[in-house]
Amino acid sequence: MGLLKVNTTGITCHAWSPDRKRIAVCENSEKVFIYKDADKPDPAQWVKEHELVGHDLVVTAIDWSPVHNKIVTCSHDRNAFVWTLGNGEWKPSLSILRINRAALDVKWSPDGKKFAVASGAKVVPVCHYETHNDWWISKMIKKHKSTVTSVAWHPNSQLLATGSTDFRCRIFSAFISDFDQGVDSVLGDTSKHAFGDLLTEFDASNGWVSDVAFSPSGDRLAFVGHDSSVSFVTFDGSGSPMCQTLKSSHLPNSVVMFLSDEVVVAAGHEFNPEVYQLGRGNAFECLGFVDQKGSGGASSVKKAASNFSAARNIWANKTTRGTEVNDGAQDLWTRHHNAITDIQPYSDTQHSIKIDSFSTSGLDGRINIWTSSDLGKVSKLSL
């Protein structure tokens, strides 16, 4: 499977239905479109089925819960909606976020009981459903010093990781005693901590933390910084997590995801997903890019000469990256032609702890599906 070219204005975010037969897409606007037949190999056969209308500004994140087939969306308009399918239509439910800045990211907890919203208000609303009022009400995590860019749930649905523009990644207790039961976790018994307690934080990045993700087992955490860094945290049960940071000479990544406990994929301004794998000495190493020359366009590349310094060249020559010069014209060989904005699992994550395929969307208006055959081209990769 390959490419869906949706538009030319860019795709902010996307999410798959649990059976992968439908996909929800925000085309850099206040609307969300749902396509059916998204499991067909030819994306040209995907059919626009529904239009979710309710937000006033650009939708920044979408998450489709596999537990109860509900969609949650958030937007620059400071709102979040929970959409439920009934009688052939998606109906929104009210969410009380109580934020005065844009909502930037949203994620369902794995058990489907809660969702968390990252915001520019330096807080994280964690919302749960109140039956008697028929709305989603929030409890607030407040211990951030700057904009919260991303959120990620631990598999136990009671720990929440956040990334922030104050260069830090944090883990909080999201235990709500009304309907959560305490469990042992990488940071101790979850019931021993009050909601919103800061359990640990990491300052390994020298730039904004753009995204954060837990591994399928919850024993590892990864986050990406705007300083072109990728950090990996390992929890060994000793109470002192080990953090490893790798710096790249490439442009920064903006999204990150675990394919398994030992394999991580990150993507962003380089137009190309990058793979990291746990190697010797319990340390991660970069294996290279998933998109190989010849898979998305031209089969060979001529390097552009430059007299600028290496650091300046990374940014100044952005337009020539991933291109081939033919008779004075430049043809992009990468499948994405602009920055990657979102990454989602395409494998069945409910019944498997390993992801052998995933999708990415970007500012080029494209959605790419990367399969096991694409991953198999990465040197030394073992899934």
N, C-alpha and C positions, 0 to 999 in steps of 0.2 A: 504494500500500500504506500501511497506517496503523498501527493500534494493537493490541497484545496486552495484555489485562489479566490478569496472571498471578495476583496475590494482593493482599492489603491490607497485608502486612508489609514490603514493599519488595523490590527486586532489587539484590543486591550487585554482580553482574557478569554478563556474557554473552559468548558467542563463536559465530561462524558456522562451519559446515563449509566446505571449499573450494568446493563446488558450490552453496552457499547453500540446500541442501535440508533441512538440519538446523541446529538451534541448541541450544547448551548454556547453561543458565540456573541461577544460584544464587538461590534465593528467600530470601535472608537467613538461611541455615541451614548446617548442615554437609554437606548433600547437594547434588548437581548433577543436574539433570534434562535429558535430551536429548529434544527434540521433533522429529519427522519431518514431512514435507510443509510445511516452513517457507517454501517458495517459493510457496505458494498465496497469492493476493491477500487472501483472507479469513482472518485469524488464528484465527478460530473453528474452522477446519478443521485446525489444527495438532494433532498427536496426540502425547501423551507416550509415548515409546518405551523409554527406558532411565533407570535411576537409578544414579548413581555414588556408592557408599557406601564410605567409608574414612577421611574426616577426622572429628575429634572436636569441632572448633569451627567457627565460621562460615568459609566459603570466601570469600576476599578477591579472588581474581583467577582468570580462566580464559583460556587461549590455545590456539587450535586451529591446528596447523601445516598449511599447505598443501602442504608438501614430502612428508611421510610419513603424513598423516592421523592424527596423534597429538594427544591433548589433554593439556595440563599444567595442574594446579590447585595453588593454595597456600592456606594457611589460617592463622588465628590459633593453631592448634595447633602451629605451627613446622615443619610438614611440607609437602612438595610431592610430588605423585604424577604420573607419566606414564602415561596410559591408552591402551591399544592394543586395537583391535577385533579379536576372533577368535572364530569359531564363534558369532557372534551376540551376544557379550557383550564388554563393556569390562573389561579386566583391568588393575590398577595395577602399576607397577614401582616399586621402592624408589629413593628419592633421598636421598643423604646430604648434608643441608644444613649440619649442625653449627652451628646458631644456637640461642640461648637466649631469643629474643623472637619475637613474631608475624611471620609472613611476610605482606607487604602487597601485593606486586605480582609478576607473573611474565610474562616474554615469551620466546617462541622467537626465536632468531636467524633471519634470513631464509633462511639455507642449511639450517636444521633440525638442525645439528650440536650446538647448545648452547642452553641457556636460562638466563636470569638472574633472580634473586629479590631483590626489595627487602625489607628487614626492619627491625624495631625494634631489632636488635642492633648497629646502626651499621656493618653489613657487607653486602656483596652476594655471595652465592654464585653462581658461574657454573658450571653443571653440564654435563658431557659424559659420554657413555655408555662404560662399560667392558664389552666383550663377555665376557671370561673370567669376570667376577664377576656379570654380568647385573644391573648397577645403574648409577645415575647418580651420579657422584662430583663433588664440587665443588672448585673453586679459589676462594680468597677475595680479594675486593677490600675493603681495610680502611681506607682513608683518608677516612672520614667522621667528623664530630664529633657527629652526632645521628642520629635515626631516618631511614632511607632510605624515602621514600614511593613512589617510582616509578622505573621503568627504561625505556629505549628503545634499540633497536639501530640502528646505522648500517646502510644497505643492504649494506655490504661485510662485515657480520657480525664485524668485528674491532674496532670502536669501540663503547663503551657509554656512554650518557648517563644520569645519575641526578639525581633531585630529592630534597631533604632538608629536614628541619625546622630546619636551621641557616641557612635562607634562601638556600642556594646550589644552583646547578646545576653539575654537573661532567661532564667527559668523560674516560673511562679507556681504556687499552689493554686489550682482551680477546683479544689475540693469544695463541693456544696453539700452540707450535711443533710439537707432536706431529701435528697434523692441519690446521693453517692454513698457507697460503702467503701471504707478504707481498705487499701491493698498495699502489699509490699512493693516498693519501687526502687529505682536506682538511687533515689535520694531519701530513702526511708519510708516508714509507714505514712501514707498520704493523709490519714485521719489525724495525725499528730500536728498538722499544720493548718492554720486558719486560711480561709480564702484570701488570696492576694499577697500572701507571704512571699518575699523574695528568697528563693532557696539557694541560688548561685548565679554568678554572672561572669562574663568573659570579655576582656578588652583586647583581644588579639588582633583586631582589625584597626588599621589606621585610616579608615574611611567609613562612610555610611554602611551599615549592615543592611543589605538589600533584601536578603531572603534567608530563611532558616528552615531546617527539616530534621525530623527524627528518623532513625532507621526503623525497619519493620519490628525488630525486637525491642526497641526503645533503649538499647544499651549504648547507642552512639548518636551524636548530633553533628550536623554540619551547617555552616553558615558562610555566606559570601560577602565580601566587602568591596567598596568602591575603590579601594587601593589595589585592585587586581589580586586580592588574596582569597584563598579558600581555607577555612579552618575546620578541623575535625576534633570532636571531643569524645573521649572514651570514658564510660563509667564502669569502674571495676569493682564497685561495692565497698571500696575503702573509705568513701566519703570525700576523696580528693580527686576529682575528675582530671584526666590528662588531656591537654589541648595541644594540637599540632597545627601549625599554620604554614601553608605553602604560598609563596608569592610567584606570580606569573609575569612574563614579559609581554603578555597579550592584553587586550582591552578587558575591562572588568566584566564579571558575570553579574547578572541581576536575578537569576533564579537557580535553585538547586533542589535535587531530589535524590533519594536513595533508590537504587535498583535492587539492592539486597543489603545485608548487613555489611558487606565488604566492598560494594561497588557504588560509586556516587557519580551522577552526571550533573554538570553545571553549564549554564548557557547565558548569553547576554549580548554585549556589544560586539562580540567577535563574529556574530552571524552563524556560529557553528558550535554545537554541543561538545563539551569536553568531558572526558572520562577519567575518574580517579579510582584506584583500587588499593585495597589493603595489601601490603607486601611484607617483606621480611622485617623483623623487629617490631611488629605491630604498628607499622607506620604506613600512611597512605602515600602513593606516588601517582604522578600524572602520566597516563598512558597515551594521551593524544586526543585528536578530534574524531568525532564520529563520521562527519561528512568528509568523504575522500574525494580527491580530484577525479573528475570524470563522472561522478554520480549525479551531478545536478546541472551540468552544462558543459563547458569546454574541458578537454582532457589534459591540457597542459597549461602551465602558468609561466609568464615571464616576469621576473622581479623588476619592479620599478626602481630606477636609480634615484637617490636623494642625497643632498648635501647637508640636510638638517641633522641635528643630533638624534640619537636613538629615541630618547624620551619624547621629543617633539614630533618625530616621525610617526610614532604610534597614532597620534591624533590628527596631525596635518594631512596624512595620506590615507585617511579612512576611506575615501572614495575609490582608492585603487585596490583595496584589500579584497581578496577572493575574486580577482578579475583576471581576464586574459585580454591582451591587446591585439586586436585584429584590424589591420588597415587603419590605425588611429582610433578605433572604437574599442570600448571596454565591455567585455561580456562576463557577467558574474557566473562563476562555476558552482558556487555554493547554492544549496537549495533555498536558503533564506537570503534575501537581498537587503535586509535591514536588521536592526537589533531585535533579538528574541525577547518577548515580553512575558511569556508564560510557558510552563511545562507541566504536563499532566501524565499520570500513568495510563497506559492503554491496555495493559494486561488485567486479568481478573484479580484484583488485590484482596477480594474477600476470601478466596480459596487458595491463594498462593502467597508466600512471603517473598517471592522473587518476581521482579518485573523484567520481562524480556522484550517489551516494546513500550514506547512512550510517544507522546505528541508534543509539539512545540508550536506556538503562534508568535507572530512578529509584527513589527511596524510596516512590513511590506505587504500586509493583508493576506499572508499565507499561513496555512496550517499544514505542518509536515508530520507524518507518522513514521517513526523510526523503528524498524523491526529487528529481530534477532540476527538477520543476515547483515544488517548495517552494523550492529554491534560486533559481529564476528570479524569485521575487518580491522577492528582496533587491535593493535599489537599487544600480545600477552594478556588480553582480557579473558577472564574466566568467570562465567555466571553460574 
